[in-house]
Amino acid sequence: MRIIQLCCIALFCMLSLGVMSAAPRQTATTQETCPEEGCHTYLPIAKYDVLARLLYPASSESITTLAPILLWSPIMLGEHRVQVSTDSTFSTEALMIVDTEHNVSKISATPAFTRISSNLQPGTAYFWRVGSFTARGWVYGEPQTFFTPAADAGTLPPAVTVLSPRTNSVLKRNSRSVVIKWQPVSGALLYRIRMEDNTGKSFKNGTAYINGTDTSFTVDGLQAKNQYTWKIRAYNSFGWGPYTEELVFITK
């Protein structure tokens, strides 16, 4: 009887092992879901998304301006770099049109933007990307392509007519500010003034983008016995018009 019981136990164990070995193995499954606007790119080294989203121009978009304002949405705080090139690898410095850094100090629903301050070539394919500075250095997402319009697809604004100060004007003694005035340009969305002091360095207070509805701009913080050189141009929906000739005013 004892022998029969032992045999039954052994047979039960063998059958149990056979069932277990025949059963399919369960494997861990993962399911990836994306929001409506698409998946982000995740970096294995960081374990979270650090790459900015490129909003405008969209991938393969044919734009209607020669000087687009690039819109992008940062994911993380810190240093970002925006690049535009005709080289898809961004390795040829001579082909780099834009290479500028932005410090993102706050994440908001409003996109970050980068102005292209000179007209791009018409009828040309450009590549752009935004990089984030991480513990591993600069990390870039996949670039996007956009296409500029033909040269005859629109009309650039004309040169701005300056009213004051006239070139080579000498300001009154102790004047530490000057009001620049010009005639409005039809269809202008922006004006850009660039100014240098007598050393040839950019004068920050006199270098600015100005709303297209304005026709004057006050420059403060002028230094005595200095010469300032400046110029202005207009921007419309098709791009930038020409700069005026360089104008000069002098402080006593």
Secondary structure, DSSP 8 states (H G I E B T S, - for coil): -HHHHHHHHHHHHHHHHHHHHHS------------TT------TTTSS----EEEES-TTEE-S-SS-EEEEE-SSSEEEEEEEESSTT---GGGEEEEEEEEE----SS-EEEE--S---TT-EEEEEEEEEETTEEEE---EEEE---GGGS-------EEES-TTEE--TT--EEEEEE---TT--EEEEEEE-TTS-B-GGG-EEEETT--EEEEE---SS-EEEEEEEEEETTEE------EEEE--
